């Protein structure tokens, strides 16, 4: 199964809708351990994404994703803008000139984006960041694709792993970002970045399932 350019555009639009619907939830998660603005920032950023898409929808997938990355860097405050912006820019660089993605391309795209998050944020697994959702998701996705699972099965497993990784941030003490200043008081709270990452990956799964 392949993922088309139209599906990538639809994924970005669906992500914007999901983040808008979860704006207050993400902000509530961010309130005790951050600046109480993650939902607001992500919603603002993906409104900019929606504004950007019509002007780049005729480009190849790589250039679409790079444009989205630039839009996020320019419009999202806090750490989320540079991190998610880097994710999409690196993802785009990995699939330059592609009009359609096979499963290996999809893995390559997402892995490049996640590697960009790591390089930008210097996060490790267990630091209570968005990487705690992305890391297990990518491990599962790469294994599933290598085993020959179909796209939807592989993405379903990856989304489930991201959701578990998100939940696994609750008992962790934050070691990065604003939450790290709280020390042990950051324990018991779900990381908002891991949550928005799960929502984004799940939106990709639902887009592929529905199209």
ZAMARGU-4260 file (C-alpha; in steps of 0.2 Angstrom, whole numbers, plus 5000, padded with zeros to 4 digits):
<rodrens>
0) 5000/5000/5000 | 5006/5018/4996 | 5003/5034/5004 | 4999/5048/4991 | 5002/5066/4991
5) 4984/5070/4993 | 4984/5059/5009 | 4998/5068/5016 | 4989/5085/5013 | 4974/5077/5021
10) 4984/5071/5036 | 4990/5089/5039 | 4972/5095/5038 | 4966/5082/5049 | 4980/5085/5062
15) 4975/5104/5062 | 4957/5098/5066 | 4962/5086/5080 | 4973/5099/5088 | 4960/5112/5087
20) 4948/5100/5095 | 4960/5096/5109 | 4967/5113/5112 | 4959/5115/5129 | 4965/5097/5134
25) 4983/5100/5129 | 4983/5117/5138 | 4976/5108/5154 | 4990/5096/5153 | 5003/5109/5151
30) 4996/5120/5165 | 5004/5111/5180 | 5021/5108/5172 | 5023/5121/5158 | 5017/5138/5153
35) 4999/5132/5150 | 5000/5136/5132 | 5004/5120/5122 | 4986/5118/5116 | 4985/5137/5111
40) 5002/5136/5102 | 4999/5120/5093 | 4982/5126/5087 | 4989/5143/5081 | 5003/5134/5072
45) 4992/5122/5063 | 4980/5136/5058 | 4995/5143/5049 | 4998/5126/5042 | 4980/5126/5034
50) 4984/5143/5027 | 5000/5137/5020 | 4993/5121/5012 | 4984/5128/4997 | 4999/5137/4991
55) 5010/5122/4991 | 4998/5107/4988 | 5004/5106/4970 | 5022/5103/4975 | 5030/5086/4979
60) 5028/5078/4996 | 5045/5084/5002 | 5042/5102/4997 | 5025/5102/5006 | 5032/5095/5022
65) 5047/5108/5022 | 5035/5122/5019 | 5024/5116/5034 | 5040/5115/5044 | 5044/5133/5040
70) 5026/5138/5044 | 5027/5130/5061 | 5044/5138/5066 | 5037/5155/5062 | 5021/5154/5071
75) 5022/5142/5086 | 5029/5149/5102 | 5039/5139/5115 | 5049/5124/5112 | 5035/5116/5101
80) 5038/5127/5086 | 5056/5123/5083 | 5054/5105/5087 | 5039/5101/5076 | 5045/5113/5063
85) 5062/5103/5063 | 5052/5087/5062 | 5043/5092/5046 | 5058/5100/5038 | 5068/5084/5041
90) 5054/5073/5035 | 5052/5083/5019 | 5071/5082/5016 | 5070/5063/5017 | 5057/5062/5004
95) 5062/5075/4991 | 5053/5074/4975 | 5042/5060/4980 | 5024/5061/4974 | 5019/5044/4982
100) 5027/5035/4997 | 5029/5016/4999 | 5030/5009/5016 | 5049/5011/5017 | 5048/5029/5011
105) 5035/5032/5025 | 5047/5025/5038 | 5061/5035/5031 | 5051/5051/5032 | 5045/5049/5050
110) 5062/5042/5056 | 5071/5058/5049 | 5058/5069/5057 | 5060/5060/5074 | 5079/5061/5072
115) 5077/5080/5070 | 5067/5081/5086 | 5081/5072/5095 | 5095/5083/5088 | 5085/5099/5091
120) 5079/5095/5108 | 5093/5083/5115 | 5080/5072/5123 | 5082/5054/5128 | 5069/5041/5131
125) 5062/5043/5148 | 5065/5062/5149 | 5046/5065/5149 | 5045/5074/5132 | 5037/5070/5115
130) 5051/5058/5111 | 5044/5046/5124 | 5029/5044/5112 | 5039/5044/5095 | 5053/5032/5101
135) 5042/5017/5104 | 5031/5021/5089 | 5046/5021/5077 | 5053/5005/5084 | 5036/4997/5081
140) 5034/5004/5064 | 5051/5000/5058 | 5049/4982/5064 | 5031/4980/5057 | 5037/4986/5040
145) 5052/4975/5040 | 5041/4960/5044 | 5030/4964/5029 | 5015/4970/5038 | 5003/4981/5028
150) 5003/5000/5030 | 4987/5001/5041 | 4993/4987/5052 | 5010/4995/5054 | 5003/5012/5058
155) 4990/5005/5070 | 5004/4996/5080 | 5014/5012/5080 | 5000/5023/5085 | 4996/5011/5100
160) 5014/5011/5105 | 5014/5031/5104 | 4998/5031/5115 | 5007/5019/5128 | 5023/5030/5127
165) 5012/5045/5131 | 5004/5037/5146 | 5021/5031/5152 | 5026/5049/5154 | 5014/5051/5169
170) 5026/5043/5182 | 5042/5051/5175 | 5051/5066/5182 | 5054/5078/5168 | 5072/5081/5163
175) 5070/5093/5149 | 5061/5110/5146 | 5051/5120/5158 | 5044/5105/5167 | 5062/5100/5172
180) 5062/5115/5184 | 5049/5107/5195 | 5059/5092/5199 | 5049/5079/5208 | 5033/5090/5206
185) 5033/5085/5188 | 5029/5067/5192 | 5011/5062/5190 | 5007/5073/5175 | 5006/5067/5157
190) 5017/5076/5145 | 5008/5088/5133 | 5021/5086/5119 | 5020/5067/5120 | 5001/5069/5119
195) 5001/5080/5104 | 5013/5068/5095 | 5002/5054/5098 | 4987/5064/5091 | 4997/5068/5076
200) 5002/5050/5072 | 4985/5044/5076 | 4978/5057/5063 | 4990/5049/5050 | 4983/5032/5054
205) 4965/5038/5052 | 4969/5047/5036 | 4976/5032/5028 | 4962/5021/5035 | 4949/5033/5028
210) 4957/5036/5011
</rodrens>
